[in-house]
Amino acid sequence: MKRALIVGGTGPTGPHVIQGLLERGYATTIFHRGTHEPPGLPEVEHIHGDPHFPETIAAALDGREFELVVAMYGRIRHLADYFARRCARFIGVGGIPVYAGLMDPEGQHPWGLPVPVRETAPLSDYPGDTDGSRFAHMIYRTERHVLDLGEAGAFNAAYFRYPAIYGPRQPTPMEWSVVRRVRDGRSAMILPNGGLILTSRCAARNAAEYLLLSIDHPEASRNQAYNCTDDEQFTQRQWVELISRGAGRPLDIFSLPEELATPAEPLTRMLGGSNHCLLDNAKARHELGYRDRVSARDALQETAAWYLANPLAGNDAANHPDPFDYAAEDRLIAAYQRGVAAIQAEAPFPKASYHHSYAHPKTPGQGPDHRGR
């Protein structure tokens, strides 16, 4: 029987990957620290150990053999080194900071990320001089290390670039910022710049589908990197509307300039309020036959309902970056409204009038029309 190892496997995506491997006939084992044992995982063997250090990886895995390794957690570079020439297939999961322009938008020309972001976009192949750019470079180096090992014949490699993954069991879900406000009776949510930022997301079931398809198509995906994203994407405002409706009551949106929209930072995190990150998944659609297993709209509704029924508590709630300081939010909204009124009173500006560019004659044969066009 084919043997597969998943490093991680207890987060949002893991159960779907486990189930997919079982359906494909793999005897599946998961390797994780043992600190998260969520209910409902498929019945598989667990190896408890630390996947972050060469010595602890070897201590947990020496003497074990696996044809397939799916590394979704830990220090993937060390895992790849350990499994070089010890497995036939190695699949790594990284993140979108690999793209230059995400963590260092000012360092790109033009500013920020291209729209959309294809796998051929510039990568963070330089360390930069900020914590963010150095972190992005580490993501790049790990991905490159895995693919270099694959190209050297150590194994058949593939690498997947995850955006924000959503669904049940996410330790710090962005959706909780919306769901809790609905539960707490709030009527509105602050967003920067009208909530028009585009941020790619991927439902956990869809993220798993990318990995499983690469297992089904080992030669097509050999030593390739792929974007992972739902086929349908939404602006931040549309995302809040879908989540809040799924939680039972749509929230109004209160727009603030990015400089003032501090309460929304848990929703924008690495991107800020201006830097779009719209991933293109055409490569996976063409080479692997990817199609969403669940529509983004349905997945968002399901996610909202799940967190409504399973609210964050304990360490998960304590570690969530949103302070939920509603009194401060109300003061900010009121101060902004007063400021806008004061500016409008001090510096009124007439609105521009607009008329269609082409002539619209009122009578047959009319030369210049009533506007001289």
C-alpha contacts under 8 A as a table, 3 or more apart, distances in Angstrom:
res1	aa1	res2	aa2	distance
1	M	25	G	7.30
1	M	26	Y	6.62
1	M	27	A	6.61
2	K	25	G	6.91
2	K	26	Y	4.93
2	K	27	A	6.06
2	K	66	F	7.76
2	K	67	E	6.62
3	R	26	Y	5.35
3	R	27	A	4.77
3	R	28	T	5.97
3	R	29	T	7.90
3	R	65	E	7.59
3	R	66	F	4.97
3	R	67	E	5.60
3	R	68	L	6.54
4	A	21	L	7.73
4	A	26	Y	6.02
4	A	27	A	6.13
4	A	28	T	4.83
4	A	29	T	6.29
4	A	66	F	5.42
4	A	67	E	6.08
4	A	68	L	4.64
4	A	69	V	5.77
4	A	70	V	7.71
5	L	28	T	5.89
5	L	29	T	4.91
5	L	30	I	5.61
5	L	31	F	7.05
5	L	66	F	6.39
5	L	68	L	6.29
5	L	69	V	4.81
5	L	70	V	6.22
6	I	9	G	6.02
6	I	18	I	7.75
6	I	28	T	7.47
6	I	29	T	6.26
6	I	30	I	4.66
6	I	31	F	6.16
6	I	69	V	5.95
6	I	70	V	4.77
6	I	71	A	6.00
6	I	72	M	7.17
7	V	30	I	5.75
7	V	31	F	4.75
7	V	32	H	6.07
7	V	51	P	7.47
7	V	69	V	7.58
7	V	70	V	6.19
7	V	71	A	4.77
7	V	72	M	5.60
7	V	73	Y	5.66
7	V	74	G	7.30
8	G	11	G	7.32
8	G	14	G	6.97
8	G	30	I	6.46
8	G	31	F	5.91
8	G	32	H	5.05
8	G	71	A	7.14
8	G	72	M	5.60
8	G	73	Y	4.95
8	G	74	G	7.52
9	G	13	T	7.05
9	G	14	G	3.71
9	G	15	P	6.23
9	G	17	V	7.64
9	G	18	I	7.24
9	G	30	I	6.20
9	G	31	F	7.71
9	G	32	H	7.53
9	G	72	M	7.24
10	T	13	T	7.70
10	T	14	G	5.32
10	T	15	P	6.55
10	T	36	H	6.62
10	T	37	E	6.70
10	T	38	P	6.69
10	T	41	L	7.53
11	G	14	G	5.46
11	G	15	P	7.43
11	G	169	R	5.78
11	G	170	Q	6.31
11	G	171	P	7.98
12	P	15	P	7.07
12	P	165	I	7.58
12	P	166	Y	7.08
12	P	167	G	5.91
12	P	168	P	5.78
12	P	169	R	5.18
12	P	170	Q	5.61
12	P	204	A	5.61
13	T	16	H	5.70
13	T	17	V	6.50
13	T	204	A	4.65
13	T	205	R	6.41
13	T	207	A	6.63
13	T	208	A	5.76
14	G	17	V	5.13
14	G	18	I	6.09
14	G	208	A	7.48
15	P	18	I	5.03
15	P	19	Q	6.12
15	P	41	L	5.78
15	P	42	P	6.69
16	H	19	Q	5.15
16	H	20	G	6.09
16	H	204	A	7.66
16	H	205	R	6.09
16	H	208	A	5.92
17	V	20	G	5.01
17	V	21	L	6.18
17	V	208	A	5.29
17	V	209	E	7.68
17	V	211	L	7.52
17	V	212	L	6.89
18	I	21	L	5.22
18	I	22	L	6.27
18	I	28	T	7.02
18	I	42	P	6.87
19	Q	22	L	5.12
19	Q	23	E	6.19
19	Q	42	P	6.51
20	G	23	E	5.12
20	G	24	R	6.32
20	G	212	L	6.71
21	L	24	R	4.97
21	L	25	G	6.46
21	L	26	Y	5.41
21	L	27	A	7.90
21	L	28	T	6.92
21	L	212	L	7.55
22	L	25	G	5.18
22	L	26	Y	5.22
22	L	27	A	6.73
22	L	28	T	6.75
23	E	26	Y	7.47
28	T	44	V	6.04
28	T	45	E	6.93
29	T	44	V	5.76
29	T	45	E	4.75
29	T	46	H	5.82
29	T	47	I	7.24
30	I	44	V	7.27
30	I	45	E	6.36
30	I	46	H	5.02
30	I	47	I	6.11
31	F	46	H	5.99
31	F	47	I	4.67
31	F	48	H	5.89
31	F	49	G	6.85
31	F	51	P	7.60
32	H	46	H	7.52
32	H	47	I	6.46
32	H	48	H	5.26
32	H	49	G	5.87
32	H	50	D	6.60
32	H	51	P	6.83
33	R	36	H	7.69
33	R	48	H	5.04
33	R	49	G	4.90
33	R	50	D	5.38
33	R	51	P	7.51
34	G	37	E	6.52
34	G	48	H	5.38
34	G	49	G	7.37
38	P	41	L	6.69
38	P	169	R	7.87
47	I	60	A	7.09
48	H	60	A	7.32
49	G	56	T	6.69
49	G	57	I	7.17
49	G	60	A	5.74
50	D	53	F	6.93
50	D	56	T	5.58
50	D	57	I	6.35
50	D	60	A	7.84
50	D	74	G	7.69
51	P	54	P	7.84
51	P	56	T	6.60
51	P	57	I	5.27
51	P	73	Y	7.48
51	P	74	G	4.82
51	P	75	R	6.45
51	P	79	L	7.27
52	H	56	T	7.34
52	H	57	I	7.16
52	H	74	G	4.82
52	H	75	R	4.72
52	H	76	I	7.90
52	H	78	H	7.26
53	F	56	T	5.41
53	F	57	I	6.05
53	F	75	R	7.17
53	F	78	H	6.70
54	P	57	I	5.17
54	P	58	A	6.17
54	P	78	H	5.82
54	P	79	L	7.54
54	P	82	Y	7.41
55	E	58	A	5.23
55	E	59	A	6.10
56	T	59	A	4.92
56	T	60	A	6.19
57	I	60	A	5.37
57	I	61	L	6.10
57	I	79	L	7.24
57	I	82	Y	7.73
58	A	61	L	5.20
58	A	62	D	5.21
58	A	82	Y	7.42
59	A	62	D	6.00
61	L	64	R	5.52
65	E	86	R	7.31
65	E	87	C	7.47
66	F	69	V	6.81
66	F	86	R	7.63
66	F	87	C	5.86
67	E	86	R	7.94
67	E	87	C	4.80
67	E	88	A	5.18
67	E	89	R	6.34
68	L	87	C	6.11
68	L	88	A	6.23
68	L	89	R	4.84
68	L	90	F	6.08
68	L	91	I	7.96
69	V	87	C	7.16
69	V	89	R	6.31
69	V	90	F	4.94
69	V	91	I	6.20
70	V	90	F	6.11
70	V	91	I	4.76
70	V	92	G	6.08
70	V	93	V	7.97
71	A	74	G	7.61
71	A	76	I	6.39
71	A	79	L	7.52
71	A	90	F	7.55
71	A	91	I	6.09
71	A	92	G	4.89
71	A	93	V	6.28
72	M	76	I	7.87
72	M	92	G	6.32
72	M	93	V	5.18
72	M	94	G	7.76
73	Y	76	I	7.05
73	Y	93	V	7.82
74	G	79	L	7.88
75	R	78	H	5.68
75	R	79	L	6.48
76	I	79	L	4.89
76	I	80	A	5.96
76	I	92	G	6.93
76	I	142	T	6.82
77	R	80	A	5.11
77	R	81	D	6.25
77	R	142	T	5.41
77	R	143	E	7.95
77	R	145	H	6.66
77	R	146	V	6.73
78	H	81	D	5.05
78	H	82	Y	6.19
79	L	82	Y	5.09
79	L	83	F	6.22
80	A	83	F	5.20
80	A	84	A	5.90
80	A	90	F	7.45
80	A	146	V	6.20
80	A	149	L	7.92
81	D	84	A	5.23
82	Y	86	R	7.60
83	F	86	R	4.73
83	F	87	C	5.84
83	F	90	F	7.92
84	A	87	C	6.78
84	A	149	L	7.18
84	A	154	A	4.83
84	A	155	F	6.33
85	R	88	A	7.29
85	R	153	G	7.86
85	R	154	A	4.68
85	R	155	F	6.05
86	R	154	A	8.00
86	R	155	F	7.96
87	C	90	F	7.01
87	C	155	F	6.34
88	A	155	F	5.05
88	A	156	N	6.07
89	R	155	F	5.43
89	R	156	N	4.70
89	R	157	A	5.99
90	F	155	F	6.38
90	F	156	N	6.14
90	F	157	A	4.90
90	F	158	A	6.63
91	I	157	A	5.71
91	I	158	A	4.89
91	I	159	Y	5.75
91	I	160	F	7.82
91	I	211	L	7.65
92	G	143	E	7.69
92	G	146	V	7.50
92	G	157	A	7.74
92	G	158	A	6.36
92	G	159	Y	4.75
92	G	160	F	6.34
93	V	159	Y	5.73
93	V	160	F	4.85
93	V	161	R	6.21
93	V	162	Y	6.93
94	G	139	I	6.86
94	G	143	E	6.99
94	G	159	Y	7.16
94	G	160	F	6.00
94	G	161	R	5.01
94	G	162	Y	6.05
95	G	98	V	6.37
95	G	139	I	7.14
95	G	160	F	7.61
95	G	161	R	4.58
95	G	162	Y	4.63
95	G	163	P	6.08
96	I	99	Y	5.90
96	I	102	L	7.69
96	I	161	R	5.63
96	I	162	Y	6.09
96	I	163	P	5.74
97	P	100	A	7.22
97	P	102	L	5.91
97	P	103	M	6.45
97	P	124	S	7.52
97	P	135	F	7.87
97	P	136	A	4.88
97	P	139	I	6.67
97	P	140	Y	7.81
98	V	123	L	5.61
98	V	124	S	5.39
98	V	136	A	5.53
98	V	137	H	6.87
98	V	139	I	5.54
98	V	140	Y	4.86
98	V	161	R	7.98
99	Y	102	L	6.11
99	Y	113	L	7.79
99	Y	121	A	6.92
99	Y	122	P	6.12
99	Y	123	L	4.36
99	Y	124	S	5.47
99	Y	136	A	7.66
100	A	103	M	7.08
100	A	104	D	6.80
100	A	105	P	7.61
100	A	108	Q	7.43
100	A	113	L	7.16
100	A	121	A	7.90
100	A	122	P	5.59
100	A	123	L	4.68
100	A	124	S	4.45
100	A	125	D	7.80
100	A	136	A	7.87
101	G	104	D	4.94
101	G	105	P	4.18
101	G	106	E	7.37
101	G	107	G	6.82
101	G	108	Q	5.80
101	G	111	W	7.35
101	G	112	G	4.51
101	G	113	L	4.79
101	G	124	S	7.98
102	L	105	P	5.77
102	L	112	G	6.40
102	L	113	L	6.14
102	L	270	M	7.39
102	L	271	L	6.52
102	L	275	N	7.40
102	L	277	C	7.55
103	M	132	G	5.31
103	M	133	S	5.56
103	M	136	A	6.74
103	M	270	M	6.64
103	M	271	L	7.31
104	D	107	G	5.46
104	D	108	Q	7.33
104	D	112	G	7.32
104	D	132	G	7.06
104	D	133	S	5.89
105	P	108	Q	5.61
105	P	111	W	5.43
105	P	112	G	3.88
105	P	113	L	6.87
105	P	275	N	7.47
106	E	109	H	7.78
106	E	111	W	5.63
106	E	112	G	6.56
107	G	111	W	7.17
107	G	112	G	7.79
108	Q	111	W	5.05
108	Q	112	G	5.86
108	Q	113	L	7.75
109	H	112	G	7.37
112	G	275	N	5.97
112	G	276	H	7.68
113	L	117	V	6.95
113	L	275	N	6.94
113	L	276	H	6.69
113	L	277	C	6.53
114	P	117	V	5.47
114	P	121	A	7.49
114	P	277	C	7.87
115	V	276	H	7.22
115	V	277	C	7.09
115	V	278	L	6.02
115	V	279	L	7.78
116	P	277	C	7.26
116	P	278	L	4.97
116	P	279	L	5.53
116	P	280	D	5.72
117	V	121	A	6.22
117	V	277	C	6.92
117	V	278	L	5.90
117	V	279	L	4.67
117	V	280	D	5.56
118	R	121	A	5.49
118	R	227	N	7.58
118	R	279	L	6.39
118	R	280	D	5.19
118	R	281	N	7.46
119	E	225	A	7.18
119	E	226	Y	6.55
119	E	227	N	6.66
119	E	280	D	7.80
119	E	283	K	7.87
123	L	140	Y	7.04
124	S	127	P	7.43
124	S	133	S	7.48
124	S	136	A	5.97
124	S	137	H	5.12
124	S	140	Y	5.91
125	D	137	H	5.84
125	D	140	Y	6.34
125	D	141	R	7.44
126	Y	133	S	7.95
126	Y	134	R	7.86
126	Y	137	H	5.94
127	P	133	S	5.93
127	P	134	R	4.64
127	P	135	F	7.89
127	P	136	A	7.67
127	P	137	H	5.20
127	P	138	M	7.90
128	G	133	S	5.24
128	G	134	R	5.88
128	G	137	H	7.98
129	D	133	S	6.70
129	D	134	R	6.94
130	T	133	S	5.30
130	T	134	R	6.16
131	D	134	R	5.18
131	D	135	F	6.11
132	G	135	F	5.12
132	G	136	A	6.21
133	S	136	A	4.97
133	S	137	H	6.15
134	R	137	H	5.04
134	R	138	M	6.41
135	F	138	M	5.16
135	F	139	I	6.53
136	A	139	I	5.08
136	A	140	Y	6.32
137	H	140	Y	4.94
137	H	141	R	6.08
138	M	141	R	5.02
138	M	142	T	6.19
139	I	142	T	5.35
139	I	143	E	6.37
140	Y	143	E	5.24
140	Y	144	R	6.04
141	R	144	R	5.05
141	R	145	H	5.93
142	T	145	H	5.05
142	T	146	V	6.41
143	E	146	V	5.35
143	E	147	L	6.36
143	E	159	Y	6.84
144	R	147	L	5.16
144	R	148	D	5.89
145	H	148	D	5.08
145	H	149	L	6.22
146	V	149	L	5.21
146	V	150	G	6.31
146	V	157	A	6.82
146	V	159	Y	7.80
147	L	150	G	4.88
147	L	151	E	6.13
147	L	157	A	6.01
147	L	158	A	7.03
147	L	159	Y	7.50
147	L	223	N	5.52
147	L	224	Q	7.44
148	D	151	E	5.02
148	D	152	A	6.12
149	L	152	A	5.02
149	L	153	G	6.43
149	L	154	A	5.35
149	L	155	F	6.99
149	L	157	A	7.70
150	G	153	G	5.21
150	G	154	A	5.42
150	G	155	F	5.09
150	G	156	N	5.32
150	G	157	A	4.89
150	G	222	R	7.90
150	G	223	N	5.80
151	E	154	A	7.52
151	E	156	N	7.92
151	E	157	A	7.95
151	E	223	N	6.48
153	G	156	N	7.12
156	N	218	P	7.56
156	N	222	R	5.59
156	N	223	N	6.39
157	A	221	S	7.84
157	A	222	R	5.66
157	A	223	N	4.67
157	A	224	Q	7.17
158	A	214	S	7.53
158	A	221	S	6.10
158	A	222	R	5.92
158	A	223	N	4.99
158	A	224	Q	5.08
158	A	225	A	5.92
159	Y	223	N	7.53
159	Y	224	Q	6.31
159	Y	225	A	4.58
159	Y	226	Y	6.42
160	F	210	Y	7.98
160	F	211	L	7.63
160	F	225	A	5.61
160	F	226	Y	4.95
160	F	227	N	6.07
160	F	228	C	6.65
161	R	225	A	7.27
161	R	226	Y	6.03
161	R	227	N	4.95
161	R	228	C	5.90
162	Y	165	I	7.13
162	Y	202	C	7.66
162	Y	207	A	7.61
162	Y	227	N	6.71
162	Y	228	C	5.43
162	Y	229	T	7.43
163	P	200	S	6.17
163	P	201	R	5.54
163	P	202	C	6.59
163	P	228	C	6.88
163	P	229	T	6.92
164	A	200	S	6.96
164	A	201	R	4.86
164	A	202	C	6.31
165	I	170	Q	8.00
165	I	201	R	5.95
165	I	202	C	5.02
165	I	203	A	5.72
165	I	204	A	5.88
165	I	207	A	7.56
166	Y	170	Q	6.68
166	Y	173	P	6.92
166	Y	175	E	7.97
166	Y	201	R	7.29
166	Y	202	C	6.41
166	Y	203	A	5.08
166	Y	204	A	5.79
166	Y	300	L	7.98
166	Y	303	T	7.28
167	G	170	Q	6.41
167	G	203	A	6.12
167	G	204	A	5.71
167	G	299	A	7.34
167	G	300	L	7.73
167	G	302	E	7.77
167	G	303	T	5.09
168	P	303	T	6.27
168	P	306	W	6.51
168	P	307	Y	7.32
170	Q	173	P	5.33
171	P	316	D	5.76
172	T	176	W	7.82
172	T	316	D	6.47
172	T	317	A	7.84
172	T	319	N	7.13
172	T	320	H	5.36
172	T	321	P	7.86
173	P	176	W	5.57
173	P	177	S	7.83
173	P	320	H	7.85
174	M	177	S	5.77
174	M	178	V	7.61
174	M	266	P	6.95
174	M	267	L	5.89
175	E	178	V	5.38
175	E	179	V	6.16
175	E	243	I	6.90
175	E	303	T	7.72
175	E	304	A	6.84
176	W	179	V	4.87
176	W	180	R	5.65
176	W	304	A	7.99
176	W	307	Y	6.89
176	W	311	P	7.96
176	W	312	L	7.68
177	S	180	R	5.72
177	S	181	R	6.50
177	S	266	P	7.81
177	S	267	L	7.76
177	S	322	D	6.61
177	S	324	F	7.82
178	V	181	R	5.35
178	V	182	V	6.51
178	V	189	M	7.85
178	V	240	V	6.64
178	V	243	I	6.74
178	V	244	S	6.09
179	V	182	V	5.19
179	V	183	R	6.26
179	V	243	I	7.06
179	V	244	S	6.18
179	V	247	A	5.86
179	V	304	A	6.43
179	V	307	Y	7.08
179	V	308	L	6.49
180	R	183	R	4.87
180	R	184	D	5.95
180	R	308	L	7.83
180	R	311	P	7.95
181	R	184	D	4.98
181	R	185	G	6.23
181	R	186	R	5.23
181	R	187	S	7.95
181	R	189	M	7.94
182	V	185	G	5.27
182	V	186	R	5.78
182	V	187	S	7.52
182	V	244	S	6.56
182	V	247	A	6.72
182	V	248	G	7.37
182	V	249	R	6.49
182	V	250	P	7.91
182	V	251	L	7.31
183	R	186	R	7.70
183	R	247	A	7.94
183	R	308	L	7.71
186	R	189	M	7.79
186	R	251	L	7.61
187	S	251	L	5.46
187	S	252	D	6.16
188	A	251	L	4.97
188	A	252	D	4.35
188	A	253	I	5.49
188	A	254	F	6.42
189	M	251	L	6.49
189	M	252	D	6.31
189	M	253	I	5.20
189	M	254	F	5.89
190	I	253	I	6.05
190	I	254	F	4.77
190	I	255	S	5.91
190	I	256	L	6.87
190	I	261	A	6.58
190	I	263	P	6.68
190	I	264	A	6.15
190	I	329	E	7.87
191	L	194	G	6.08
191	L	195	G	5.16
191	L	237	R	7.57
191	L	253	I	6.68
191	L	254	F	6.21
191	L	255	S	5.20
191	L	256	L	6.29
191	L	261	A	6.22
191	L	263	P	7.94
191	L	264	A	5.60
192	P	195	G	5.50
192	P	196	L	7.94
192	P	255	S	5.68
192	P	256	L	5.08
192	P	257	P	5.46
192	P	258	E	4.71
192	P	260	L	7.83
192	P	261	A	5.30
192	P	264	A	6.97
192	P	273	G	5.64
193	N	196	L	6.34
193	N	197	I	7.81
193	N	255	S	5.81
193	N	256	L	5.87
193	N	257	P	5.35
193	N	258	E	6.07
193	N	273	G	6.96
193	N	274	S	7.79
194	G	237	R	7.10
194	G	253	I	7.56
194	G	254	F	7.39
194	G	255	S	4.64
194	G	256	L	7.04
195	G	235	T	6.62
195	G	236	Q	4.88
195	G	237	R	4.47
195	G	238	Q	7.98
195	G	253	I	7.96
195	G	255	S	7.05
195	G	273	G	7.98
196	L	235	T	5.31
196	L	236	Q	5.88
196	L	237	R	6.26
197	I	235	T	5.56
197	I	236	Q	5.68
197	I	273	G	6.37
197	I	274	S	6.06
197	I	275	N	6.99
197	I	276	H	5.68
198	L	233	Q	7.75
198	L	234	F	6.48
198	L	235	T	4.72
198	L	236	Q	6.29
198	L	275	N	7.99
198	L	276	H	4.94
198	L	277	C	6.06
198	L	278	L	6.08
199	T	233	Q	7.75
199	T	234	F	7.44
199	T	235	T	6.87
199	T	236	Q	7.04
199	T	276	H	5.96
199	T	277	C	4.99
199	T	278	L	5.80
200	S	229	T	6.31
200	S	230	D	7.63
200	S	233	Q	6.28
200	S	234	F	7.81
200	S	277	C	6.00
200	S	278	L	5.14
200	S	279	L	6.02
201	R	229	T	5.69
201	R	230	D	6.35
201	R	233	Q	7.18
202	C	206	N	6.37
202	C	207	A	6.06
202	C	228	C	6.72
202	C	229	T	4.59
202	C	230	D	4.84
202	C	296	A	7.75
203	A	206	N	5.20
203	A	207	A	6.16
203	A	229	T	7.86
203	A	230	D	6.71
203	A	294	V	7.76
203	A	296	A	6.83
203	A	299	A	6.32
203	A	300	L	7.90
204	A	207	A	5.02
204	A	208	A	6.23
205	R	208	A	5.21
205	R	209	E	6.34
205	R	293	R	6.57
205	R	294	V	7.03
206	N	209	E	4.94
206	N	210	Y	6.71
206	N	229	T	7.67
206	N	230	D	6.79
206	N	292	D	5.65
206	N	293	R	5.57
206	N	294	V	6.70
207	A	210	Y	5.47
207	A	211	L	6.99
207	A	228	C	6.23
207	A	229	T	7.22
208	A	211	L	5.31
208	A	212	L	6.23
209	E	212	L	5.07
209	E	213	L	5.99
209	E	290	Y	7.51
209	E	292	D	7.82
209	E	293	R	7.10
210	Y	213	L	5.27
210	Y	214	S	6.45
210	Y	228	C	6.85
210	Y	284	A	7.56
210	Y	290	Y	6.70
211	L	214	S	5.27
211	L	215	I	6.56
212	L	215	I	5.04
212	L	216	D	6.36
213	L	216	D	4.88
213	L	217	H	6.14
213	L	288	L	6.04
213	L	289	G	7.68
213	L	290	Y	7.23
214	S	217	H	4.93
214	S	218	P	5.78
214	S	220	A	7.77
214	S	221	S	5.80
214	S	288	L	6.63
215	I	218	P	5.54
217	H	220	A	5.49
217	H	221	S	6.26
217	H	288	L	6.59
218	P	221	S	5.40
218	P	222	R	5.85
219	E	222	R	5.03
220	A	287	E	6.33
220	A	288	L	7.12
221	S	224	Q	5.26
221	S	225	A	7.89
221	S	287	E	7.45
221	S	288	L	7.48
226	Y	281	N	7.40
226	Y	283	K	6.84
226	Y	284	A	6.27
227	N	279	L	6.60
227	N	280	D	6.77
227	N	281	N	5.51
227	N	283	K	7.81
227	N	284	A	7.34
228	C	279	L	7.65
228	C	281	N	6.31
229	T	279	L	6.61
229	T	280	D	7.61
229	T	281	N	6.39
230	D	233	Q	6.55
230	D	292	D	6.43
230	D	295	S	7.59
230	D	296	A	6.20
231	D	281	N	7.53
231	D	291	R	7.40
231	D	292	D	6.42
231	D	295	S	7.87
231	D	296	A	7.53
232	E	295	S	7.59
232	E	296	A	6.17
233	Q	278	L	8.00
233	Q	296	A	7.44
234	F	237	R	7.77
234	F	238	Q	5.62
234	F	239	W	5.82
235	T	238	Q	5.16
235	T	239	W	6.15
236	Q	239	W	4.99
236	Q	240	V	6.26
237	R	240	V	5.20
237	R	241	E	6.23
237	R	253	I	7.30
238	Q	241	E	5.00
238	Q	242	L	6.17
239	W	242	L	5.19
239	W	243	I	6.12
240	V	243	I	5.16
240	V	244	S	5.87
240	V	251	L	7.52
241	E	244	S	5.35
241	E	245	R	6.00
241	E	250	P	5.80
241	E	251	L	6.53
242	L	245	R	5.24
242	L	246	G	6.10
242	L	250	P	7.70
242	L	297	R	7.31
242	L	300	L	6.86
242	L	301	Q	6.88
243	I	246	G	5.01
243	I	247	A	6.22
243	I	250	P	7.98
243	I	300	L	6.06
243	I	301	Q	6.19
243	I	303	T	7.91
243	I	304	A	5.60
244	S	247	A	4.91
244	S	248	G	6.42
244	S	249	R	5.66
244	S	250	P	4.74
244	S	251	L	5.98
244	S	304	A	7.40
245	R	248	G	5.12
245	R	249	R	4.89
245	R	250	P	4.48
245	R	251	L	7.68
245	R	301	Q	7.80
246	G	249	R	7.36
246	G	300	L	7.43
246	G	301	Q	4.65
246	G	302	E	7.39
246	G	304	A	5.41
246	G	305	A	6.18
247	A	250	P	7.95
247	A	301	Q	7.61
247	A	304	A	5.27
247	A	305	A	5.74
247	A	308	L	6.35
254	F	333	I	7.96
255	S	261	A	7.97
256	L	259	E	7.97
256	L	260	L	6.09
256	L	261	A	5.45
256	L	336	Y	7.96
257	P	260	L	5.51
257	P	261	A	6.14
258	E	261	A	5.10
258	E	262	T	7.59
258	E	272	G	7.85
258	E	273	G	5.69
258	E	274	S	7.70
259	E	262	T	7.19
261	A	264	A	5.69
261	A	265	E	7.23
262	T	265	E	5.39
263	P	266	P	7.25
263	P	322	D	7.42
263	P	329	E	7.02
264	A	267	L	5.47
264	A	268	T	6.74
265	E	268	T	5.08
265	E	269	R	5.57
265	E	272	G	7.09
266	P	269	R	5.43
266	P	321	P	5.92
266	P	322	D	5.70
268	T	271	L	5.43
268	T	272	G	5.14
268	T	273	G	6.21
269	R	272	G	6.08
271	L	274	S	7.18
271	L	275	N	5.48
271	L	276	H	7.24
271	L	277	C	7.72
272	G	275	N	6.26
280	D	283	K	7.76
281	N	284	A	5.62
281	N	285	R	6.33
282	A	285	R	4.94
282	A	286	H	6.00
283	K	286	H	5.25
283	K	287	E	5.92
283	K	288	L	7.87
284	A	287	E	5.22
284	A	288	L	5.09
284	A	289	G	6.51
284	A	290	Y	5.67
285	R	288	L	5.72
285	R	289	G	4.65
285	R	290	Y	4.30
285	R	291	R	6.66
286	H	289	G	5.62
286	H	290	Y	7.40
292	D	295	S	6.11
294	V	298	D	6.70
294	V	299	A	6.28
295	S	298	D	5.31
295	S	299	A	6.08
296	A	299	A	5.00
296	A	300	L	6.03
297	R	300	L	5.30
297	R	301	Q	6.31
298	D	301	Q	5.13
298	D	302	E	6.13
299	A	302	E	5.05
299	A	303	T	6.02
300	L	303	T	4.98
300	L	304	A	6.14
301	Q	304	A	5.23
301	Q	305	A	6.24
302	E	305	A	5.11
302	E	306	W	6.07
303	T	306	W	5.07
303	T	307	Y	6.34
304	A	307	Y	5.42
304	A	308	L	6.08
305	A	308	L	4.99
305	A	309	A	6.25
306	W	309	A	5.17
306	W	310	N	5.84
307	Y	310	N	4.59
307	Y	311	P	5.06
307	Y	312	L	7.32
308	L	311	P	5.70
312	L	316	D	5.85
312	L	317	A	4.96
313	A	316	D	5.73
313	A	317	A	4.71
313	A	318	A	7.49
314	G	317	A	5.48
314	G	318	A	6.26
315	N	318	A	4.86
315	N	319	N	5.86
316	D	319	N	5.24
316	D	320	H	6.27
317	A	320	H	5.31
320	H	323	P	7.87
325	D	328	A	5.53
325	D	329	E	6.38
326	Y	329	E	4.88
326	Y	330	D	6.15
327	A	330	D	5.17
327	A	331	R	6.33
328	A	331	R	5.08
328	A	332	L	6.15
329	E	332	L	5.07
329	E	333	I	6.23
330	D	333	I	5.14
330	D	334	A	6.15
331	R	334	A	5.15
331	R	335	A	6.01
332	L	335	A	5.16
332	L	336	Y	6.09
333	I	336	Y	5.17
333	I	337	Q	6.21
334	A	337	Q	5.16
334	A	338	R	6.28
335	A	338	R	5.15
335	A	339	G	6.12
336	Y	339	G	4.95
336	Y	340	V	6.12
337	Q	340	V	5.18
337	Q	341	A	6.24
338	R	341	A	5.16
338	R	342	A	6.19
339	G	342	A	5.09
339	G	343	I	6.19
340	V	343	I	5.19
340	V	344	Q	6.10
341	A	344	Q	5.19
341	A	345	A	6.18
342	A	345	A	5.14
342	A	346	E	6.13
343	I	346	E	5.07
343	I	347	A	5.78
343	I	348	P	7.60
344	Q	347	A	5.36
344	Q	348	P	5.02
344	Q	349	F	7.74
345	A	348	P	5.92
356	H	359	A	7.64
358	Y	373	R	7.08
359	A	368	P	7.61
359	A	369	D	6.17
359	A	371	R	7.89
359	A	373	R	5.22
360	H	369	D	6.35
361	P	364	P	7.25
361	P	366	Q	5.88
361	P	367	G	7.64
361	P	368	P	7.48
361	P	369	D	4.78
361	P	370	H	7.03
362	K	366	Q	7.21
362	K	369	D	7.04
362	K	370	H	7.63
363	T	366	Q	5.61
366	Q	369	D	6.36
368	P	371	R	7.34
368	P	372	G	4.84
368	P	373	R	5.01
369	D	372	G	5.14
369	D	373	R	5.48
370	H	373	R	7.53
